[in-house]
Amino acid sequence: MSDLRTAAEALLQTAQIHQTNFEAVTAELQVSRQRQRESDERFEIMLSELRQMKVDSDARFSAQQAEISGVQTEIRRILDRLFNQQSNEQAGE
């Protein structure tokens, strides 16, 4: 009977140790999951900011492209006038 009691106490201690370990692992897992959620949220925020930066960059690029096209058109007009003026002056000589 004494041996059974000793064995039962040993099993009880083993079960308590496993329960404590299980609770510790569960707590660590919960902390890990919370950190993962926070990391996911930060990632989503960064991704959203990057998307907005791309939209803003594309808009600036389009505006600059339009400005460059306008400047090119104006340069062509100036060159056309200059060449026409020179042609007229040479024809009149």
N, CA, C and O atoms as a printed pandas DataFrame, in Angstrom:
     atom_number atom_name residue_name chain_id  residue_number  x_coord  y_coord  z_coord
0              1         N          MET        A               1    0.821   -1.186    0.000
1              2        CA          MET        A               1    0.000    0.000    0.000
2              3         C          MET        A               1    0.872    1.260    0.000
3              4         O          MET        A               1    0.576    2.252   -0.666
4              5         N          SER        A               2    1.939    1.179    0.761
5              6        CA          SER        A               2    2.864    2.309    0.850
6              7         C          SER        A               2    3.489    2.596   -0.516
7              8         O          SER        A               2    3.658    3.752   -0.902
8              9         N          ASP        A               3    3.827    1.532   -1.236
9             10        CA          ASP        A               3    4.413    1.705   -2.570
10            11         C          ASP        A               3    3.405    2.326   -3.532
11            12         O          ASP        A               3    3.769    3.143   -4.378
12            13         N          LEU        A               4    2.147    1.939   -3.399
13            14        CA          LEU        A               4    1.113    2.525   -4.252
14            15         C          LEU        A               4    0.942    4.009   -3.956
15            16         O          LEU        A               4    0.799    4.829   -4.863
16            17         N          ARG        A               5    0.961    4.332   -2.668
17            18        CA          ARG        A               5    0.834    5.737   -2.276
18            19         C          ARG        A               5    2.026    6.533   -2.817
19            20         O          ARG        A               5    1.837    7.639   -3.325
20            21         N          THR        A               6    3.213    6.013   -2.722
21            22        CA          THR        A               6    4.415    6.685   -3.218
22            23         C          THR        A               6    4.327    6.856   -4.732
23            24         O          THR        A               6    4.660    7.913   -5.268
24            25         N          ALA        A               7    3.878    5.813   -5.409
25            26        CA          ALA        A               7    3.744    5.891   -6.862
26            27         C          ALA        A               7    2.684    6.911   -7.251
27            28         O          ALA        A               7    2.863    7.671   -8.203
28            29         N          ALA        A               8    1.583    6.924   -6.515
29            30        CA          ALA        A               8    0.507    7.886   -6.806
30            31         C          ALA        A               8    0.993    9.318   -6.584
31            32         O          ALA        A               8    0.681   10.203   -7.380
32            33         N          GLU        A               9    1.746    9.553   -5.522
33            34        CA          GLU        A               9    2.291   10.893   -5.257
34            35         C          GLU        A               9    3.266   11.310   -6.357
35            36         O          GLU        A               9    3.272   12.463   -6.790
36            37         N          ALA        A              10    4.084   10.365   -6.802
37            38        CA          ALA        A              10    5.037   10.652   -7.873
38            39         C          ALA        A              10    4.297   11.003   -9.166
39            40         O          ALA        A              10    4.680   11.930   -9.880
40            41         N          LEU        A              11    3.224   10.244   -9.458
41            42        CA          LEU        A              11    2.426   10.538  -10.646
42            43         C          LEU        A              11    1.745   11.893  -10.527
43            44         O          LEU        A              11    1.662   12.643  -11.500
44            45         N          LEU        A              12    1.260   12.203   -9.330
45            46        CA          LEU        A              12    0.617   13.487   -9.104
46            47         C          LEU        A              12    1.618   14.631   -9.297
47            48         O          LEU        A              12    1.294   15.640   -9.924
48            49         N          GLN        A              13    2.811   14.476   -8.770
49            50        CA          GLN        A              13    3.848   15.505   -8.949
50            51         C          GLN        A              13    4.200   15.660  -10.426
51            52         O          GLN        A              13    4.368   16.776  -10.919
52            53         N          THR        A              14    4.307   14.544  -11.120
53            54        CA          THR        A              14    4.616   14.582  -12.557
54            55         C          THR        A              14    3.503   15.302  -13.315
55            56         O          THR        A              14    3.770   16.116  -14.199
56            57         N          ALA        A              15    2.267   14.998  -12.967
57            58        CA          ALA        A              15    1.138   15.665  -13.620
58            59         C          ALA        A              15    1.150   17.169  -13.330
59            60         O          ALA        A              15    0.881   17.980  -14.217
60            61         N          GLN        A              16    1.466   17.539  -12.071
61            62        CA          GLN        A              16    1.523   18.961  -11.718
62            63         C          GLN        A              16    2.639   19.679  -12.482
63            64         O          GLN        A              16    2.463   20.812  -12.931
64            65         N          ILE        A              17    3.772   19.020  -12.621
65            66        CA          ILE        A              17    4.895   19.609  -13.374
66            67         C          ILE        A              17    4.489   19.800  -14.838
67            68         O          ILE        A              17    4.758   20.843  -15.435
68            69         N          HIS        A              18    3.846   18.790  -15.401
69            70        CA          HIS        A              18    3.409   18.893  -16.797
70            71         C          HIS        A              18    2.352   19.987  -16.967
71            72         O          HIS        A              18    2.340   20.694  -17.974
72            73         N          GLN        A              19    1.470   20.119  -15.981
73            74        CA          GLN        A              19    0.444   21.162  -16.036
74            75         C          GLN        A              19    1.093   22.541  -15.975
75            76         O          GLN        A              19    0.714   23.448  -16.716
76            77         N          THR        A              20    2.066   22.688  -15.090
77            78        CA          THR        A              20    2.781   23.966  -14.986
78            79         C          THR        A              20    3.510   24.280  -16.292
79            80         O          THR        A              20    3.466   25.409  -16.779
80            81         N          ASN        A              21    4.175   23.278  -16.850
81            82        CA          ASN        A              21    4.872   23.477  -18.128
82            83         C          ASN        A              21    3.886   23.824  -19.236
83            84         O          ASN        A              21    4.143   24.699  -20.063
84            85         N          PHE        A              22    2.755   23.125  -19.241
85            86        CA          PHE        A              22    1.735   23.389  -20.252
86            87         C          PHE        A              22    1.222   24.828  -20.135
87            88         O          PHE        A              22    1.062   25.511  -21.147
88            89         N          GLU        A              23    0.968   25.283  -18.925
89            90        CA          GLU        A              23    0.500   26.655  -18.712
90            91         C          GLU        A              23    1.546   27.673  -19.141
91            92         O          GLU        A              23    1.202   28.715  -19.701
92            93         N          ALA        A              24    2.811   27.386  -18.887
93            94        CA          ALA        A              24    3.889   28.286  -19.298
94            95         C          ALA        A              24    3.977   28.359  -20.821
95            96         O          ALA        A              24    4.117   29.439  -21.394
96            97         N          VAL        A              25    3.894   27.202  -21.464
97            98        CA          VAL        A              25    3.952   27.169  -22.926
98            99         C          VAL        A              25    2.739   27.884  -23.514
99           100         O          VAL        A              25    2.866   28.608  -24.502
100          101         N          THR        A              26    1.573   27.687  -22.919
101          102        CA          THR        A              26    0.356   28.358  -23.386
102          103         C          THR        A              26    0.493   29.873  -23.263
103          104         O          THR        A              26    0.113   30.611  -24.172
104          105         N          ALA        A              27    1.036   30.336  -22.137
105          106        CA          ALA        A              27    1.234   31.773  -21.944
106          107         C          ALA        A              27    2.221   32.325  -22.975
107          108         O          ALA        A              27    1.994   33.395  -23.537
108          109         N          GLU        A              28    3.306   31.607  -23.222
109          110        CA          GLU        A              28    4.281   32.045  -24.224
110          111         C          GLU        A              28    3.656   32.080  -25.608
111          112         O          GLU        A              28    3.933   32.981  -26.400
112          113         N          LEU        A              29    2.820   31.106  -25.894
113          114        CA          LEU        A              29    2.146   31.065  -27.188
114          115         C          LEU        A              29    1.201   32.258  -27.353
115          116         O          LEU        A              29    1.115   32.844  -28.432
116          117         N          GLN        A              30    0.505   32.606  -26.293
117          118        CA          GLN        A              30   -0.392   33.766  -26.353
118          119         C          GLN        A              30    0.400   35.050  -26.585
119          120         O          GLN        A              30   -0.010   35.900  -27.376
120          121         N          VAL        A              31    1.523   35.191  -25.905
121          122        CA          VAL        A              31    2.380   36.363  -26.107
122          123         C          VAL        A              31    2.890   36.384  -27.540
123          124         O          VAL        A              31    2.910   37.433  -28.184
124          125         N          SER        A              32    3.301   35.231  -28.032
125          126        CA          SER        A              32    3.799   35.138  -29.403
126          127         C          SER        A              32    2.710   35.509  -30.406
127          128         O          SER        A              32    2.973   36.222  -31.375
128          129         N          ARG        A              33    1.492   35.029  -30.177
129          130        CA          ARG        A              33    0.388   35.369  -31.073
130          131         C          ARG        A              33    0.089   36.865  -31.043
131          132         O          ARG        A              33   -0.170   37.470  -32.084
132          133         N          GLN        A              34    0.126   37.460  -29.853
133          134        CA          GLN        A              34   -0.108   38.907  -29.742
134          135         C          GLN        A              34    0.969   39.678  -30.501
135          136         O          GLN        A              34    0.671   40.636  -31.214
136          137         N          ARG        A              35    2.208   39.257  -30.343
137          138        CA          ARG        A              35    3.308   39.922  -31.071
138          139         C          ARG        A              35    3.126   39.775  -32.580
139          140         O          ARG        A              35    3.380   40.708  -33.341
140          141         N          GLN        A              36    2.684   38.594  -32.998
141          142        CA          GLN        A              36    2.453   38.370  -34.423
142          143         C          GLN        A              36    1.343   39.280  -34.934
143          144         O          GLN        A              36    1.457   39.849  -36.020
144          145         N          ARG        A              37    0.262   39.422  -34.152
145          146        CA          ARG        A              37   -0.824   40.323  -34.555
146          147         C          ARG        A              37   -0.323   41.769  -34.663
147          148         O          ARG        A              37   -0.649   42.478  -35.616
148          149         N          GLU        A              38    0.462   42.190  -33.690
149          150        CA          GLU        A              38    1.013   43.542  -33.726
150          151         C          GLU        A              38    1.929   43.728  -34.926
151          152         O          GLU        A              38    1.911   44.767  -35.585
152          153         N          SER        A              39    2.729   42.705  -35.197
153          154        CA          SER        A              39    3.620   42.755  -36.362
154          155         C          SER        A              39    2.809   42.823  -37.655
155          156         O          SER        A              39    3.147   43.584  -38.562
156          157         N          ASP        A              40    1.749   42.035  -37.739
157          158        CA          ASP        A              40    0.881   42.059  -38.920
158          159         C          ASP        A              40    0.246   43.438  -39.095
159          160         O          ASP        A              40    0.157   43.951  -40.211
160          161         N          GLU        A              41   -0.195   44.035  -37.983
161          162        CA          GLU        A              41   -0.801   45.368  -38.062
162          163         C          GLU        A              41    0.214   46.401  -38.550
163          164         O          GLU        A              41   -0.101   47.239  -39.395
164          165         N          ARG        A              42    1.431   46.336  -38.014
165          166        CA          ARG        A              42    2.475   47.274  -38.464
166          167         C          ARG        A              42    2.784   47.064  -39.942
167          168         O          ARG        A              42    2.976   48.026  -40.686
168          169         N          PHE        A              43    2.830   45.800  -40.364
169          170        CA          PHE        A              43    3.083   45.499  -41.769
170          171         C          PHE        A              43    1.984   46.083  -42.650
171          172         O          PHE        A              43    2.270   46.686  -43.684
172          173         N          GLU        A              44    0.734   45.908  -42.245
173          174        CA          GLU        A              44   -0.391   46.442  -43.020
174          175         C          GLU        A              44   -0.323   47.957  -43.097
175          176         O          GLU        A              44   -0.618   48.540  -44.141
176          177         N          ILE        A              45    0.063   48.602  -42.000
177          178        CA          ILE        A              45    0.202   50.062  -42.005
178          179         C          ILE        A              45    1.306   50.470  -42.975
179          180         O          ILE        A              45    1.130   51.390  -43.774
180          181         N          MET        A              46    2.439   49.785  -42.904
181          182        CA          MET        A              46    3.546   50.108  -43.807
182          183         C          MET        A              46    3.148   49.867  -45.258
183          184         O          MET        A              46    3.473   50.668  -46.134
184          185         N          LEU        A              47    2.453   48.777  -45.510
185          186        CA          LEU        A              47    2.021   48.469  -46.865
186          187         C          LEU        A              47    1.074   49.550  -47.383
187          188         O          LEU        A              47    1.169   49.971  -48.536
188          189         N          SER        A              48    0.174   49.987  -46.532
189          190        CA          SER        A              48   -0.764   51.047  -46.908
190          191         C          SER        A              48   -0.009   52.351  -47.201
191          192         O          SER        A              48   -0.311   53.049  -48.168
192          193         N          GLU        A              49    0.968   52.664  -46.356
193          194        CA          GLU        A              49    1.763   53.878  -46.585
194          195         C          GLU        A              49    2.550   53.781  -47.888
195          196         O          GLU        A              49    2.647   54.759  -48.629
196          197         N          LEU        A              50    3.111   52.606  -48.170
197          198        CA          LEU        A              50    3.853   52.424  -49.418
198          199         C          LEU        A              50    2.948   52.567  -50.634
199          200         O          LEU        A              50    3.336   53.152  -51.645
200          201         N          ARG        A              51    1.734   52.026  -50.524
201          202        CA          ARG        A              51    0.787   52.178  -51.634
202          203         C          ARG        A              51    0.454   53.644  -51.866
203          204         O          ARG        A              51    0.386   54.101  -53.007
204          205         N          GLN        A              52    0.246   54.387  -50.766
205          206        CA          GLN        A              52   -0.062   55.811  -50.900
206          207         C          GLN        A              52    1.127   56.565  -51.487
207          208         O          GLN        A              52    0.958   57.470  -52.304
208          209         N          MET        A              53    2.336   56.182  -51.059
209          210        CA          MET        A              53    3.526   56.825  -51.615
210          211         C          MET        A              53    3.623   56.573  -53.118
211          212         O          MET        A              53    4.014   57.462  -53.874
212          213         N          LYS        A              54    3.266   55.362  -53.552
213          214        CA          LYS        A              54    3.302   55.050  -54.984
214          215         C          LYS        A              54    2.273   55.881  -55.738
215          216         O          LYS        A              54    2.562   56.410  -56.811
216          217         N          VAL        A              55    1.073   55.994  -55.177
217          218        CA          VAL        A              55    0.038   56.810  -55.816
218          219         C          VAL        A              55    0.520   58.253  -55.935
219          220         O          VAL        A              55    0.396   58.871  -56.992
220          221         N          ASP        A              56    1.072   58.786  -54.840
221          222        CA          ASP        A              56    1.580   60.160  -54.859
222          223         C          ASP        A              56    2.720   60.317  -55.857
223          224         O          ASP        A              56    2.784   61.304  -56.590
224          225         N          SER        A              57    3.614   59.341  -55.877
225          226        CA          SER        A              57    4.747   59.380  -56.800
226          227         C          SER        A              57    4.267   59.326  -58.248
227          228         O          SER        A              57    4.757   60.069  -59.098
228          229         N          ASP        A              58    3.312   58.448  -58.523
229          230        CA          ASP        A              58    2.769   58.351  -59.882
230          231         C          ASP        A              58    2.116   59.667  -60.304
231          232         O          ASP        A              58    2.254   60.098  -61.448
232          233         N          ALA        A              59    1.406   60.298  -59.373
233          234        CA          ALA        A              59    0.756   61.577  -59.691
234          235         C          ALA        A              59    1.803   62.649  -59.982
235          236         O          ALA        A              59    1.665   63.415  -60.935
236          237         N          ARG        A              60    2.860   62.703  -59.151
237          238        CA          ARG        A              60    3.930   63.688  -59.396
238          239         C          ARG        A              60    4.621   63.407  -60.726
239          240         O          ARG        A              60    4.928   64.329  -61.482
240          241         N          PHE        A              61    4.863   62.127  -61.006
241          242        CA          PHE        A              61    5.517   61.758  -62.260
242          243         C          PHE        A              61    4.661   62.190  -63.445
243          244         O          PHE        A              61    5.175   62.744  -64.417
244          245         N          SER        A              62    3.364   61.940  -63.367
245          246        CA          SER        A              62    2.469   62.327  -64.468
246          247         C          SER        A              62    2.466   63.841  -64.657
247          248         O          SER        A              62    2.479   64.334  -65.785
248          249         N          ALA        A              63    2.447   64.571  -63.547
249          250        CA          ALA        A              63    2.464   66.033  -63.632
250          251         C          ALA        A              63    3.773   66.512  -64.253
251          252         O          ALA        A              63    3.772   67.411  -65.094
252          253         N          GLN        A              64    4.880   65.918  -63.842
253          254        CA          GLN        A              64    6.168   66.301  -64.410
254          255         C          GLN        A              64    6.247   65.928  -65.883
255          256         O          GLN        A              64    6.798   66.677  -66.690
256          257         N          GLN        A              65    5.704   64.787  -66.227
257          258        CA          GLN        A              65    5.707   64.360  -67.630
258          259         C          GLN        A              65    4.904   65.341  -68.480
259          260         O          GLN        A              65    5.315   65.695  -69.585
260          261         N          ALA        A              66    3.763   65.776  -67.963
261          262        CA          ALA        A              66    2.949   66.750  -68.691
262          263         C          ALA        A              66    3.694   68.078  -68.828
263          264         O          ALA        A              66    3.641   68.724  -69.874
264          265         N          GLU        A              67    4.376   68.471  -67.777
265          266        CA          GLU        A              67    5.146   69.711  -67.829
266          267         C          GLU        A              67    6.272   69.607  -68.851
267          268         O          GLU        A              67    6.512   70.546  -69.610
268          269         N          ILE        A              68    6.957   68.481  -68.872
269          270        CA          ILE        A              68    8.033   68.269  -69.845
270          271         C          ILE        A              68    7.480   68.303  -71.267
271          272         O          ILE        A              68    8.083   68.900  -72.159
272          273         N          SER        A              69    6.334   67.663  -71.472
273          274        CA          SER        A              69    5.717   67.677  -72.807
274          275         C          SER        A              69    5.383   69.103  -73.221
275          276         O          SER        A              69    5.585   69.483  -74.375
276          277         N          GLY        A              70    4.872   69.892  -72.280
277          278        CA          GLY        A              70    4.554   71.291  -72.575
278          279         C          GLY        A              70    5.794   72.087  -72.933
279          280         O          GLY        A              70    5.773   72.891  -73.865
280          281         N          VAL        A              71    6.867   71.870  -72.204
281          282        CA          VAL        A              71    8.128   72.564  -72.487
282          283         C          VAL        A              71    8.665   72.128  -73.852
283          284         O          VAL        A              71    9.148   72.961  -74.618
284          285         N          GLN        A              72    8.585   70.838  -74.159
285          286        CA          GLN        A              72    9.042   70.347  -75.462
286          287         C          GLN        A              72    8.240   70.986  -76.597
287          288         O          GLN        A              72    8.796   71.382  -77.621
288          289         N          THR        A              73    6.934   71.077  -76.397
289          290        CA          THR        A              73    6.086   71.698  -77.422
290          291         C          THR        A              73    6.475   73.152  -77.619
291          292         O          THR        A              73    6.571   73.621  -78.753
292          293         N          GLU        A              74    6.700   73.867  -76.530
293          294        CA          GLU        A              74    7.083   75.279  -76.627
294          295         C          GLU        A              74    8.432   75.426  -77.319
295          296         O          GLU        A              74    8.619   76.339  -78.124
296          297         N          ILE        A              75    9.373   74.539  -77.015
297          298        CA          ILE        A              75   10.691   74.587  -77.667
298          299         C          ILE        A              75   10.543   74.337  -79.162
299          300         O          ILE        A              75   11.190   75.002  -79.971
300          301         N          ARG        A              76    9.694   73.381  -79.532
301          302        CA          ARG        A              76    9.475   73.115  -80.964
302          303         C          ARG        A              76    8.897   74.344  -81.666
303          304         O          ARG        A              76    9.310   74.672  -82.779
304          305         N          ARG        A              77    7.947   75.024  -81.028
305          306        CA          ARG        A              77    7.364   76.234  -81.615
306          307         C          ARG        A              77    8.422   77.316  -81.797
307          308         O          ARG        A              77    8.484   77.976  -82.835
308          309         N          ILE        A              78    9.248   77.485  -80.779
309          310        CA          ILE        A              78   10.303   78.500  -80.872
310          311         C          ILE        A              78   11.266   78.150  -82.009
311          312         O          ILE        A              78   11.643   79.011  -82.803
312          313         N          LEU        A              79   11.659   76.877  -82.075
313          314        CA          LEU        A              79   12.579   76.464  -83.135
314          315         C          LEU        A              79   11.936   76.621  -84.509
315          316         O          LEU        A              79   12.587   77.053  -85.460
316          317         N          ASP        A              80   10.647   76.266  -84.610
317          318        CA          ASP        A              80    9.947   76.443  -85.892
318          319         C          ASP        A              80    9.941   77.914  -86.294
319          320         O          ASP        A              80   10.199   78.233  -87.454
320          321         N          ARG        A              81    9.655   78.801  -85.370
321          322        CA          ARG        A              81    9.659   80.243  -85.689
322          323         C          ARG        A              81   11.039   80.709  -86.111
323          324         O          ARG        A              81   11.189   81.468  -87.068
324          325         N          LEU        A              82   12.051   80.240  -85.378
325          326        CA          LEU        A              82   13.411   80.646  -85.722
326          327         C          LEU        A              82   13.799   80.158  -87.118
327          328         O          LEU        A              82   14.346   80.908  -87.927
328          329         N          PHE        A              83   13.505   78.893  -87.378
329          330        CA          PHE        A              83   13.863   78.353  -88.690
330          331         C          PHE        A              83   13.059   79.022  -89.801
331          332         O          PHE        A              83   13.598   79.298  -90.873
332          333         N          ASN        A              84   11.784   79.283  -89.558
333          334        CA          ASN        A              84   10.957   79.970  -90.570
334          335         C          ASN        A              84   11.468   81.389  -90.778
335          336         O          ASN        A              84   11.501   81.886  -91.903
336          337         N          GLN        A              85   11.865   82.038  -89.687
337          338        CA          GLN        A              85   12.367   83.404  -89.802
338          339         C          GLN        A              85   13.689   83.402  -90.585
339          340         O          GLN        A              85   13.920   84.257  -91.440
340          341         N          GLN        A              86   14.539   82.433  -90.276
341          342        CA          GLN        A              86   15.810   82.367  -90.997
342          343         C          GLN        A              86   15.570   82.038  -92.471
343          344         O          GLN        A              86   16.233   82.600  -93.342
344          345         N          SER        A              87   14.649   81.151  -92.753
345          346        CA          SER        A              87   14.341   80.787  -94.137
346          347         C          SER        A              87   13.814   81.998  -94.885
347          348         O          SER        A              87   14.190   82.221  -96.036
348          349         N          ASN        A              88   12.948   82.786  -94.253
349          350        CA          ASN        A              88   12.386   83.975  -94.871
350          351         C          ASN        A              88   13.480   85.013  -95.115
351          352         O          ASN        A              88   13.500   85.674  -96.153
352          353         N          GLU        A              89   14.385   85.146  -94.154
353          354        CA          GLU        A              89   15.474   86.126  -94.320
354          355         C          GLU        A              89   16.396   85.689  -95.448
355          356         O          GLU        A              89   16.849   86.527  -96.228
356          357         N          GLN        A              90   16.678   84.413  -95.551
357          358        CA          GLN        A              90   17.571   83.917  -96.608
358          359         C          GLN        A              90   16.867   84.010  -97.961
359          360         O          GLN        A              90   17.514   84.278  -98.973
360          361         N          ALA        A              91   15.576   83.796  -97.991
361          362        CA          ALA        A              91   14.842   83.880  -99.243
362          363         C          ALA        A              91   14.772   85.336  -99.713
363          364         O          ALA        A              91   14.756   85.599 -100.916
364          365         N          GLY        A              92   14.732   86.276  -98.775
365          366        CA          GLY        A              92   14.650   87.682  -99.128
366          367         C          GLY        A              92   16.000   88.257  -99.555
367          368         O          GLY        A              92   16.038   89.327 -100.161
368          369         N          GLU        A              93   17.047   87.612  -99.270
369          370        CA          GLU        A              93   18.369   88.151  -99.634
370          371         C          GLU        A              93   18.688   87.990 -101.058
371          372         O          GLU        A              93   19.762   88.397 -101.500
